[in-house]
Amino acid sequence: MEELVRELAGRVIRMFYEPKYVVAFDFIQRLGCLNDEELAEKLHCQLKEAQRIIAVLRDNRLVRVESRSITVQAKPGNTLDQ
């Protein structure tokens, strides 16, 4: 069933979307999880353009976006008050 949904989504995007959306969708489908910087690098475009492309695909529910927060710990002795 999942393979059928993937194939249907691929056909729909090829019929109704511009090539930049098709290429982005193919990268995401082939590589799985990409962050916006990696996608911009693959598409050879600016980060903001990659984010616009993802927004359109997300709004039309062709891709799912997951957010991850990264916690960075300061090294001992490093302060901003110096």
PDB file of N, CA, C and O in Angstrom:
ATOM      1  N   MET A   1       0.814  -1.199   0.000  1.00  0.00           N
ATOM      2  CA  MET A   1       0.000   0.000   0.000  1.00  0.00           C
ATOM      3  C   MET A   1       0.859   1.266   0.000  1.00  0.00           C
ATOM      4  O   MET A   1       0.577   2.228  -0.713  1.00  0.00           O
ATOM      5  N   GLU A   2       1.927   1.238   0.829  1.00  0.00           N
ATOM      6  CA  GLU A   2       2.813   2.402   0.908  1.00  0.00           C
ATOM      7  C   GLU A   2       3.478   2.687  -0.438  1.00  0.00           C
ATOM      8  O   GLU A   2       3.621   3.844  -0.831  1.00  0.00           O
ATOM      9  N   GLU A   3       3.883   1.635  -1.137  1.00  0.00           N
ATOM     10  CA  GLU A   3       4.511   1.810  -2.447  1.00  0.00           C
ATOM     11  C   GLU A   3       3.526   2.422  -3.446  1.00  0.00           C
ATOM     12  O   GLU A   3       3.913   3.241  -4.279  1.00  0.00           O
ATOM     13  N   LEU A   4       2.276   2.030  -3.362  1.00  0.00           N
ATOM     14  CA  LEU A   4       1.246   2.581  -4.237  1.00  0.00           C
ATOM     15  C   LEU A   4       1.062   4.079  -3.987  1.00  0.00           C
ATOM     16  O   LEU A   4       0.919   4.856  -4.930  1.00  0.00           O
ATOM     17  N   VAL A   5       1.067   4.475  -2.724  1.00  0.00           N
ATOM     18  CA  VAL A   5       0.925   5.894  -2.374  1.00  0.00           C
ATOM     19  C   VAL A   5       2.117   6.690  -2.892  1.00  0.00           C
ATOM     20  O   VAL A   5       1.949   7.788  -3.423  1.00  0.00           O
ATOM     21  N   ARG A   6       3.323   6.141  -2.739  1.00  0.00           N
ATOM     22  CA  ARG A   6       4.527   6.826  -3.237  1.00  0.00           C
ATOM     23  C   ARG A   6       4.475   7.008  -4.755  1.00  0.00           C
ATOM     24  O   ARG A   6       4.815   8.068  -5.279  1.00  0.00           O
ATOM     25  N   GLU A   7       4.048   5.965  -5.441  1.00  0.00           N
ATOM     26  CA  GLU A   7       3.960   6.046  -6.905  1.00  0.00           C
ATOM     27  C   GLU A   7       2.902   7.065  -7.335  1.00  0.00           C
ATOM     28  O   GLU A   7       3.120   7.833  -8.273  1.00  0.00           O
ATOM     29  N   LEU A   8       1.772   7.070  -6.658  1.00  0.00           N
ATOM     30  CA  LEU A   8       0.720   8.027  -6.967  1.00  0.00           C
ATOM     31  C   LEU A   8       1.190   9.459  -6.722  1.00  0.00           C
ATOM     32  O   LEU A   8       0.946  10.340  -7.547  1.00  0.00           O
ATOM     33  N   ALA A   9       1.857   9.695  -5.602  1.00  0.00           N
ATOM     34  CA  ALA A   9       2.374  11.033  -5.303  1.00  0.00           C
ATOM     35  C   ALA A   9       3.387  11.468  -6.358  1.00  0.00           C
ATOM     36  O   ALA A   9       3.389  12.625  -6.778  1.00  0.00           O
ATOM     37  N   GLY A  10       4.238  10.555  -6.783  1.00  0.00           N
ATOM     38  CA  GLY A  10       5.210  10.866  -7.837  1.00  0.00           C
ATOM     39  C   GLY A  10       4.545  11.245  -9.141  1.00  0.00           C
ATOM     40  O   GLY A  10       4.986  12.176  -9.816  1.00  0.00           O
ATOM     41  N   ARG A  11       3.501  10.544  -9.499  1.00  0.00           N
ATOM     42  CA  ARG A  11       2.786  10.858 -10.747  1.00  0.00           C
ATOM     43  C   ARG A  11       2.052  12.193 -10.654  1.00  0.00           C
ATOM     44  O   ARG A  11       2.044  12.973 -11.607  1.00  0.00           O
ATOM     45  N   VAL A  12       1.443  12.446  -9.512  1.00  0.00           N
ATOM     46  CA  VAL A  12       0.716  13.704  -9.326  1.00  0.00           C
ATOM     47  C   VAL A  12       1.665  14.881  -9.412  1.00  0.00           C
ATOM     48  O   VAL A  12       1.372  15.872 -10.082  1.00  0.00           O
ATOM     49  N   ILE A  13       2.800  14.778  -8.740  1.00  0.00           N
ATOM     50  CA  ILE A  13       3.730  15.904  -8.740  1.00  0.00           C
ATOM     51  C   ILE A  13       4.302  16.143 -10.134  1.00  0.00           C
ATOM     52  O   ILE A  13       4.549  17.288 -10.511  1.00  0.00           O
ATOM     53  N   ARG A  14       4.511  15.090 -10.892  1.00  0.00           N
ATOM     54  CA  ARG A  14       5.029  15.263 -12.257  1.00  0.00           C
ATOM     55  C   ARG A  14       3.995  15.881 -13.198  1.00  0.00           C
ATOM     56  O   ARG A  14       4.354  16.554 -14.164  1.00  0.00           O
ATOM     57  N   MET A  15       2.726  15.654 -12.918  1.00  0.00           N
ATOM     58  CA  MET A  15       1.681  16.192 -13.783  1.00  0.00           C
ATOM     59  C   MET A  15       1.342  17.641 -13.481  1.00  0.00           C
ATOM     60  O   MET A  15       1.042  18.405 -14.398  1.00  0.00           O
ATOM     61  N   PHE A  16       1.384  18.032 -12.219  1.00  0.00           N
ATOM     62  CA  PHE A  16       0.825  19.320 -11.831  1.00  0.00           C
ATOM     63  C   PHE A  16       1.817  20.338 -11.282  1.00  0.00           C
ATOM     64  O   PHE A  16       1.422  21.472 -11.011  1.00  0.00           O
ATOM     65  N   TYR A  17       3.081  19.985 -11.106  1.00  0.00           N
ATOM     66  CA  TYR A  17       4.048  20.889 -10.484  1.00  0.00           C
ATOM     67  C   TYR A  17       5.187  21.221 -11.424  1.00  0.00           C
ATOM     68  O   TYR A  17       5.475  20.475 -12.360  1.00  0.00           O
ATOM     69  N   GLU A  18       5.833  22.349 -11.165  1.00  0.00           N
ATOM     70  CA  GLU A  18       6.999  22.776 -11.933  1.00  0.00           C
ATOM     71  C   GLU A  18       8.171  21.838 -11.663  1.00  0.00           C
ATOM     72  O   GLU A  18       8.202  21.159 -10.637  1.00  0.00           O
ATOM     73  N   PRO A  19       9.136  21.801 -12.584  1.00  0.00           N
ATOM     74  CA  PRO A  19      10.273  20.882 -12.430  1.00  0.00           C
ATOM     75  C   PRO A  19      11.053  21.026 -11.121  1.00  0.00           C
ATOM     76  O   PRO A  19      11.546  20.027 -10.596  1.00  0.00           O
ATOM     77  N   LYS A  20      11.178  22.248 -10.581  1.00  0.00           N
ATOM     78  CA  LYS A  20      11.946  22.402  -9.338  1.00  0.00           C
ATOM     79  C   LYS A  20      11.296  21.642  -8.184  1.00  0.00           C
ATOM     80  O   LYS A  20      11.996  21.139  -7.306  1.00  0.00           O
ATOM     81  N   TYR A  21       9.979  21.555  -8.176  1.00  0.00           N
ATOM     82  CA  TYR A  21       9.284  20.802  -7.129  1.00  0.00           C
ATOM     83  C   TYR A  21       9.454  19.301  -7.334  1.00  0.00           C
ATOM     84  O   TYR A  21       9.582  18.544  -6.371  1.00  0.00           O
ATOM     85  N   VAL A  22       9.453  18.881  -8.587  1.00  0.00           N
ATOM     86  CA  VAL A  22       9.636  17.468  -8.906  1.00  0.00           C
ATOM     87  C   VAL A  22      11.026  17.003  -8.477  1.00  0.00           C
ATOM     88  O   VAL A  22      11.171  15.936  -7.880  1.00  0.00           O
ATOM     89  N   VAL A  23      12.042  17.803  -8.781  1.00  0.00           N
ATOM     90  CA  VAL A  23      13.417  17.445  -8.421  1.00  0.00           C
ATOM     91  C   VAL A  23      13.562  17.380  -6.903  1.00  0.00           C
ATOM     92  O   VAL A  23      14.161  16.443  -6.376  1.00  0.00           O
ATOM     93  N   ALA A  24      13.016  18.370  -6.199  1.00  0.00           N
ATOM     94  CA  ALA A  24      13.090  18.372  -4.736  1.00  0.00           C
ATOM     95  C   ALA A  24      12.382  17.153  -4.162  1.00  0.00           C
ATOM     96  O   ALA A  24      12.904  16.499  -3.259  1.00  0.00           O
ATOM     97  N   PHE A  25      11.205  16.847  -4.678  1.00  0.00           N
ATOM     98  CA  PHE A  25      10.445  15.685  -4.214  1.00  0.00           C
ATOM     99  C   PHE A  25      11.235  14.397  -4.442  1.00  0.00           C
ATOM    100  O   PHE A  25      11.269  13.526  -3.573  1.00  0.00           O
ATOM    101  N   ASP A  26      11.866  14.278  -5.603  1.00  0.00           N
ATOM    102  CA  ASP A  26      12.651  13.083  -5.901  1.00  0.00           C
ATOM    103  C   ASP A  26      13.828  12.929  -4.939  1.00  0.00           C
ATOM    104  O   ASP A  26      14.103  11.826  -4.466  1.00  0.00           O
ATOM    105  N   PHE A  27      14.529  14.040  -4.645  1.00  0.00           N
ATOM    106  CA  PHE A  27      15.637  13.972  -3.680  1.00  0.00           C
ATOM    107  C   PHE A  27      15.132  13.517  -2.317  1.00  0.00           C
ATOM    108  O   PHE A  27      15.736  12.648  -1.687  1.00  0.00           O
ATOM    109  N   ILE A  28      14.041  14.094  -1.865  1.00  0.00           N
ATOM    110  CA  ILE A  28      13.499  13.752  -0.556  1.00  0.00           C
ATOM    111  C   ILE A  28      13.051  12.293  -0.518  1.00  0.00           C
ATOM    112  O   ILE A  28      13.292  11.584   0.459  1.00  0.00           O
ATOM    113  N   GLN A  29      12.408  11.862  -1.576  1.00  0.00           N
ATOM    114  CA  GLN A  29      11.927  10.488  -1.620  1.00  0.00           C
ATOM    115  C   GLN A  29      13.099   9.498  -1.685  1.00  0.00           C
ATOM    116  O   GLN A  29      13.064   8.448  -1.042  1.00  0.00           O
ATOM    117  N   ARG A  30      14.120   9.833  -2.452  1.00  0.00           N
ATOM    118  CA  ARG A  30      15.249   8.928  -2.617  1.00  0.00           C
ATOM    119  C   ARG A  30      16.144   8.880  -1.378  1.00  0.00           C
ATOM    120  O   ARG A  30      16.567   7.803  -0.957  1.00  0.00           O
ATOM    121  N   LEU A  31      16.431  10.049  -0.793  1.00  0.00           N
ATOM    122  CA  LEU A  31      17.379  10.122   0.320  1.00  0.00           C
ATOM    123  C   LEU A  31      16.723  10.053   1.685  1.00  0.00           C
ATOM    124  O   LEU A  31      17.413   9.901   2.693  1.00  0.00           O
ATOM    125  N   GLY A  32      15.419  10.160   1.736  1.00  0.00           N
ATOM    126  CA  GLY A  32      14.720  10.072   3.014  1.00  0.00           C
ATOM    127  C   GLY A  32      14.661  11.406   3.723  1.00  0.00           C
ATOM    128  O   GLY A  32      13.873  12.279   3.358  1.00  0.00           O
ATOM    129  N   CYS A  33      15.480  11.560   4.719  1.00  0.00           N
ATOM    130  CA  CYS A  33      15.432  12.756   5.557  1.00  0.00           C
ATOM    131  C   CYS A  33      16.549  13.728   5.162  1.00  0.00           C
ATOM    132  O   CYS A  33      17.727  13.370   5.172  1.00  0.00           O
ATOM    133  N   LEU A  34      16.171  14.939   4.820  1.00  0.00           N
ATOM    134  CA  LEU A  34      17.129  15.994   4.479  1.00  0.00           C
ATOM    135  C   LEU A  34      16.765  17.252   5.242  1.00  0.00           C
ATOM    136  O   LEU A  34      15.585  17.538   5.445  1.00  0.00           O
ATOM    137  N   ASN A  35      17.767  18.005   5.666  1.00  0.00           N
ATOM    138  CA  ASN A  35      17.433  19.315   6.211  1.00  0.00           C
ATOM    139  C   ASN A  35      17.435  20.324   5.074  1.00  0.00           C
ATOM    140  O   ASN A  35      17.868  20.009   3.966  1.00  0.00           O
ATOM    141  N   ASP A  36      16.961  21.515   5.334  1.00  0.00           N
ATOM    142  CA  ASP A  36      16.807  22.500   4.266  1.00  0.00           C
ATOM    143  C   ASP A  36      18.138  22.915   3.653  1.00  0.00           C
ATOM    144  O   ASP A  36      18.196  23.229   2.464  1.00  0.00           O
ATOM    145  N   GLU A  37      19.206  22.919   4.444  1.00  0.00           N
ATOM    146  CA  GLU A  37      20.524  23.270   3.904  1.00  0.00           C
ATOM    147  C   GLU A  37      21.029  22.199   2.936  1.00  0.00           C
ATOM    148  O   GLU A  37      21.591  22.520   1.889  1.00  0.00           O
ATOM    149  N   GLU A  38      20.828  20.937   3.283  1.00  0.00           N
ATOM    150  CA  GLU A  38      21.239  19.848   2.397  1.00  0.00           C
ATOM    151  C   GLU A  38      20.443  19.878   1.098  1.00  0.00           C
ATOM    152  O   GLU A  38      20.995  19.652   0.021  1.00  0.00           O
ATOM    153  N   LEU A  39      19.157  20.156   1.199  1.00  0.00           N
ATOM    154  CA  LEU A  39      18.326  20.215   0.002  1.00  0.00           C
ATOM    155  C   LEU A  39      18.754  21.379  -0.893  1.00  0.00           C
ATOM    156  O   LEU A  39      18.815  21.234  -2.114  1.00  0.00           O
ATOM    157  N   ALA A  40      19.050  22.522  -0.292  1.00  0.00           N
ATOM    158  CA  ALA A  40      19.518  23.670  -1.073  1.00  0.00           C
ATOM    159  C   ALA A  40      20.805  23.331  -1.807  1.00  0.00           C
ATOM    160  O   ALA A  40      20.990  23.725  -2.959  1.00  0.00           O
ATOM    161  N   GLU A  41      21.692  22.602  -1.144  1.00  0.00           N
ATOM    162  CA  GLU A  41      22.944  22.188  -1.780  1.00  0.00           C
ATOM    163  C   GLU A  41      22.678  21.252  -2.954  1.00  0.00           C
ATOM    164  O   GLU A  41      23.278  21.401  -4.018  1.00  0.00           O
ATOM    165  N   LYS A  42      21.783  20.294  -2.762  1.00  0.00           N
ATOM    166  CA  LYS A  42      21.453  19.335  -3.831  1.00  0.00           C
ATOM    167  C   LYS A  42      20.785  20.025  -5.019  1.00  0.00           C
ATOM    168  O   LYS A  42      21.024  19.662  -6.171  1.00  0.00           O
ATOM    169  N   LEU A  43      19.946  21.024  -4.729  1.00  0.00           N
ATOM    170  CA  LEU A  43      19.229  21.730  -5.798  1.00  0.00           C
ATOM    171  C   LEU A  43      20.048  22.850  -6.418  1.00  0.00           C
ATOM    172  O   LEU A  43      19.639  23.444  -7.416  1.00  0.00           O
ATOM    173  N   HIS A  44      21.201  23.138  -5.831  1.00  0.00           N
ATOM    174  CA  HIS A  44      22.052  24.247  -6.287  1.00  0.00           C
ATOM    175  C   HIS A  44      21.279  25.561  -6.279  1.00  0.00           C
ATOM    176  O   HIS A  44      21.252  26.295  -7.267  1.00  0.00           O
ATOM    177  N   CYS A  45      20.653  25.835  -5.140  1.00  0.00           N
ATOM    178  CA  CYS A  45      19.891  27.071  -4.996  1.00  0.00           C
ATOM    179  C   CYS A  45      20.143  27.659  -3.612  1.00  0.00           C
ATOM    180  O   CYS A  45      20.797  27.039  -2.773  1.00  0.00           O
ATOM    181  N   GLN A  46      19.625  28.843  -3.385  1.00  0.00           N
ATOM    182  CA  GLN A  46      19.752  29.495  -2.093  1.00  0.00           C
ATOM    183  C   GLN A  46      18.882  28.780  -1.057  1.00  0.00           C
ATOM    184  O   GLN A  46      17.901  28.120  -1.399  1.00  0.00           O
ATOM    185  N   LEU A  47      19.254  28.923   0.193  1.00  0.00           N
ATOM    186  CA  LEU A  47      18.518  28.299   1.289  1.00  0.00           C
ATOM    187  C   LEU A  47      17.064  28.754   1.310  1.00  0.00           C
ATOM    188  O   LEU A  47      16.159  27.950   1.527  1.00  0.00           O
ATOM    189  N   LYS A  48      16.847  30.038   1.085  1.00  0.00           N
ATOM    190  CA  LYS A  48      15.486  30.583   1.114  1.00  0.00           C
ATOM    191  C   LYS A  48      14.607  29.964   0.016  1.00  0.00           C
ATOM    192  O   LYS A  48      13.427  29.698   0.243  1.00  0.00           O
ATOM    193  N   GLU A  49      15.177  29.740  -1.157  1.00  0.00           N
ATOM    194  CA  GLU A  49      14.415  29.112  -2.253  1.00  0.00           C
ATOM    195  C   GLU A  49      14.069  27.669  -1.911  1.00  0.00           C
ATOM    196  O   GLU A  49      12.958  27.221  -2.191  1.00  0.00           O
ATOM    197  N   ALA A  50      15.001  26.935  -1.311  1.00  0.00           N
ATOM    198  CA  ALA A  50      14.728  25.558  -0.894  1.00  0.00           C
ATOM    199  C   ALA A  50      13.624  25.533   0.156  1.00  0.00           C
ATOM    200  O   ALA A  50      12.772  24.644   0.142  1.00  0.00           O
ATOM    201  N   GLN A  51      13.634  26.504   1.063  1.00  0.00           N
ATOM    202  CA  GLN A  51      12.584  26.575   2.082  1.00  0.00           C
ATOM    203  C   GLN A  51      11.224  26.875   1.465  1.00  0.00           C
ATOM    204  O   GLN A  51      10.206  26.366   1.934  1.00  0.00           O
ATOM    205  N   ARG A  52      11.196  27.697   0.418  1.00  0.00           N
ATOM    206  CA  ARG A  52       9.924  27.975  -0.284  1.00  0.00           C
ATOM    207  C   ARG A  52       9.384  26.712  -0.961  1.00  0.00           C
ATOM    208  O   ARG A  52       8.188  26.427  -0.910  1.00  0.00           O
ATOM    209  N   ILE A  53      10.281  25.971  -1.590  1.00  0.00           N
ATOM    210  CA  ILE A  53       9.878  24.739  -2.272  1.00  0.00           C
ATOM    211  C   ILE A  53       9.299  23.746  -1.262  1.00  0.00           C
ATOM    212  O   ILE A  53       8.250  23.147  -1.500  1.00  0.00           O
ATOM    213  N   ILE A  54       9.985  23.579  -0.146  1.00  0.00           N
ATOM    214  CA  ILE A  54       9.513  22.665   0.900  1.00  0.00           C
ATOM    215  C   ILE A  54       8.172  23.130   1.454  1.00  0.00           C
ATOM    216  O   ILE A  54       7.298  22.311   1.736  1.00  0.00           O
ATOM    217  N   ALA A  55       8.006  24.437   1.612  1.00  0.00           N
ATOM    218  CA  ALA A  55       6.744  24.971   2.139  1.00  0.00           C
ATOM    219  C   ALA A  55       5.576  24.602   1.224  1.00  0.00           C
ATOM    220  O   ALA A  55       4.506  24.225   1.702  1.00  0.00           O
ATOM    221  N   VAL A  56       5.780  24.711  -0.088  1.00  0.00           N
ATOM    222  CA  VAL A  56       4.718  24.358  -1.039  1.00  0.00           C
ATOM    223  C   VAL A  56       4.403  22.866  -0.952  1.00  0.00           C
ATOM    224  O   VAL A  56       3.235  22.479  -0.904  1.00  0.00           O
ATOM    225  N   LEU A  57       5.437  22.032  -0.933  1.00  0.00           N
ATOM    226  CA  LEU A  57       5.218  20.585  -0.853  1.00  0.00           C
ATOM    227  C   LEU A  57       4.562  20.200   0.470  1.00  0.00           C
ATOM    228  O   LEU A  57       3.701  19.321   0.515  1.00  0.00           O
ATOM    229  N   ARG A  58       4.980  20.870   1.546  1.00  0.00           N
ATOM    230  CA  ARG A  58       4.389  20.591   2.861  1.00  0.00           C
ATOM    231  C   ARG A  58       2.930  21.041   2.901  1.00  0.00           C
ATOM    232  O   ARG A  58       2.068  20.306   3.383  1.00  0.00           O
ATOM    233  N   ASP A  59       2.648  22.249   2.398  1.00  0.00           N
ATOM    234  CA  ASP A  59       1.280  22.762   2.417  1.00  0.00           C
ATOM    235  C   ASP A  59       0.324  21.888   1.614  1.00  0.00           C
ATOM    236  O   ASP A  59      -0.856  21.774   1.944  1.00  0.00           O
ATOM    237  N   ASN A  60       0.846  21.275   0.559  1.00  0.00           N
ATOM    238  CA  ASN A  60       0.025  20.382  -0.261  1.00  0.00           C
ATOM    239  C   ASN A  60       0.105  18.930   0.205  1.00  0.00           C
ATOM    240  O   ASN A  60      -0.389  18.026  -0.468  1.00  0.00           O
ATOM    241  N   ARG A  61       0.721  18.719   1.343  1.00  0.00           N
ATOM    242  CA  ARG A  61       0.822  17.420   2.013  1.00  0.00           C
ATOM    243  C   ARG A  61       1.486  16.339   1.179  1.00  0.00           C
ATOM    244  O   ARG A  61       1.103  15.170   1.229  1.00  0.00           O
ATOM    245  N   LEU A  62       2.488  16.750   0.411  1.00  0.00           N
ATOM    246  CA  LEU A  62       3.266  15.783  -0.357  1.00  0.00           C
ATOM    247  C   LEU A  62       4.501  15.329   0.404  1.00  0.00           C
ATOM    248  O   LEU A  62       5.045  14.259   0.130  1.00  0.00           O
ATOM    249  N   VAL A  63       4.945  16.140   1.360  1.00  0.00           N
ATOM    250  CA  VAL A  63       6.050  15.763   2.244  1.00  0.00           C
ATOM    251  C   VAL A  63       5.671  16.116   3.672  1.00  0.00           C
ATOM    252  O   VAL A  63       4.777  16.926   3.918  1.00  0.00           O
ATOM    253  N   ARG A  64       6.368  15.490   4.602  1.00  0.00           N
ATOM    254  CA  ARG A  64       6.162  15.764   6.018  1.00  0.00           C
ATOM    255  C   ARG A  64       7.435  16.419   6.548  1.00  0.00           C
ATOM    256  O   ARG A  64       8.543  16.014   6.196  1.00  0.00           O
ATOM    257  N   VAL A  65       7.270  17.420   7.386  1.00  0.00           N
ATOM    258  CA  VAL A  65       8.404  18.136   7.958  1.00  0.00           C
ATOM    259  C   VAL A  65       8.476  17.810   9.440  1.00  0.00           C
ATOM    260  O   VAL A  65       7.484  17.892  10.164  1.00  0.00           O
ATOM    261  N   GLU A  66       9.667  17.439   9.870  1.00  0.00           N
ATOM    262  CA  GLU A  66       9.905  17.167  11.282  1.00  0.00           C
ATOM    263  C   GLU A  66      10.938  18.156  11.790  1.00  0.00           C
ATOM    264  O   GLU A  66      11.938  18.418  11.121  1.00  0.00           O
ATOM    265  N   SER A  67      10.700  18.700  12.962  1.00  0.00           N
ATOM    266  CA  SER A  67      11.641  19.645  13.568  1.00  0.00           C
ATOM    267  C   SER A  67      12.404  18.949  14.679  1.00  0.00           C
ATOM    268  O   SER A  67      11.853  18.156  15.443  1.00  0.00           O
ATOM    269  N   ARG A  68      13.679  19.265  14.746  1.00  0.00           N
ATOM    270  CA  ARG A  68      14.526  18.741  15.812  1.00  0.00           C
ATOM    271  C   ARG A  68      15.236  19.903  16.464  1.00  0.00           C
ATOM    272  O   ARG A  68      15.723  20.806  15.784  1.00  0.00           O
ATOM    273  N   SER A  69      15.293  19.881  17.768  1.00  0.00           N
ATOM    274  CA  SER A  69      16.039  20.921  18.458  1.00  0.00           C
ATOM    275  C   SER A  69      17.387  20.353  18.888  1.00  0.00           C
ATOM    276  O   SER A  69      17.486  19.204  19.319  1.00  0.00           O
ATOM    277  N   ILE A  70      18.404  21.168  18.765  1.00  0.00           N
ATOM    278  CA  ILE A  70      19.751  20.757  19.112  1.00  0.00           C
ATOM    279  C   ILE A  70      20.202  21.592  20.300  1.00  0.00           C
ATOM    280  O   ILE A  70      20.132  22.821  20.269  1.00  0.00           O
ATOM    281  N   THR A  71      20.661  20.926  21.337  1.00  0.00           N
ATOM    282  CA  THR A  71      21.145  21.614  22.522  1.00  0.00           C
ATOM    283  C   THR A  71      22.665  21.646  22.477  1.00  0.00           C
ATOM    284  O   THR A  71      23.314  20.610  22.327  1.00  0.00           O
ATOM    285  N   VAL A  72      23.222  22.833  22.607  1.00  0.00           N
ATOM    286  CA  VAL A  72      24.666  23.009  22.600  1.00  0.00           C
ATOM    287  C   VAL A  72      25.090  23.399  24.000  1.00  0.00           C
ATOM    288  O   VAL A  72      24.575  24.359  24.574  1.00  0.00           O
ATOM    289  N   GLN A  73      26.027  22.651  24.541  1.00  0.00           N
ATOM    290  CA  GLN A  73      26.514  22.959  25.873  1.00  0.00           C
ATOM    291  C   GLN A  73      27.793  23.775  25.768  1.00  0.00           C
ATOM    292  O   GLN A  73      28.673  23.472  24.962  1.00  0.00           O
ATOM    293  N   ALA A  74      27.888  24.813  26.591  1.00  0.00           N
ATOM    294  CA  ALA A  74      29.081  25.652  26.618  1.00  0.00           C
ATOM    295  C   ALA A  74      30.207  24.917  27.329  1.00  0.00           C
ATOM    296  O   ALA A  74      29.968  24.139  28.253  1.00  0.00           O
ATOM    297  N   LYS A  75      31.432  25.169  26.893  1.00  0.00           N
ATOM    298  CA  LYS A  75      32.599  24.594  27.553  1.00  0.00           C
ATOM    299  C   LYS A  75      32.821  25.315  28.878  1.00  0.00           C
ATOM    300  O   LYS A  75      32.515  26.503  28.985  1.00  0.00           O
ATOM    301  N   PRO A  76      33.339  24.631  29.876  1.00  0.00           N
ATOM    302  CA  PRO A  76      33.610  25.281  31.160  1.00  0.00           C
ATOM    303  C   PRO A  76      34.586  26.465  30.971  1.00  0.00           C
ATOM    304  O   PRO A  76      35.592  26.352  30.269  1.00  0.00           O
ATOM    305  N   GLY A  77      34.269  27.568  31.598  1.00  0.00           N
ATOM    306  CA  GLY A  77      35.133  28.735  31.505  1.00  0.00           C
ATOM    307  C   GLY A  77      34.742  29.700  30.400  1.00  0.00           C
ATOM    308  O   GLY A  77      35.210  30.839  30.399  1.00  0.00           O
ATOM    309  N   ASN A  78      33.901  29.286  29.461  1.00  0.00           N
ATOM    310  CA  ASN A  78      33.435  30.184  28.406  1.00  0.00           C
ATOM    311  C   ASN A  78      32.200  30.915  28.875  1.00  0.00           C
ATOM    312  O   ASN A  78      31.178  30.302  29.181  1.00  0.00           O
ATOM    313  N   THR A  79      32.299  32.218  28.930  1.00  0.00           N
ATOM    314  CA  THR A  79      31.130  33.031  29.282  1.00  0.00           C
ATOM    315  C   THR A  79      31.013  34.175  28.312  1.00  0.00           C
ATOM    316  O   THR A  79      31.975  34.525  27.629  1.00  0.00           O
ATOM    317  N   LEU A  80      29.864  34.745  28.253  1.00  0.00           N
ATOM    318  CA  LEU A  80      29.637  35.898  27.381  1.00  0.00           C
ATOM    319  C   LEU A  80      29.944  37.219  28.068  1.00  0.00           C
ATOM    320  O   LEU A  80      29.922  38.265  27.420  1.00  0.00           O
ATOM    321  N   ASP A  81      30.230  37.193  29.367  1.00  0.00           N
ATOM    322  CA  ASP A  81      30.430  38.410  30.144  1.00  0.00           C
ATOM    323  C   ASP A  81      31.887  38.885  30.139  1.00  0.00           C
ATOM    324  O   ASP A  81      32.223  39.754  30.943  1.00  0.00           O
ATOM    325  N   GLN A  82      32.720  38.392  29.326  1.00  0.00           N
ATOM    326  CA  GLN A  82      34.133  38.758  29.357  1.00  0.00           C
ATOM    327  C   GLN A  82      34.403  40.106  28.802  1.00  0.00           C
ATOM    328  O   GLN A  82      35.555  40.540  28.767  1.00  0.00           O
TER     329      GLN A  82
END
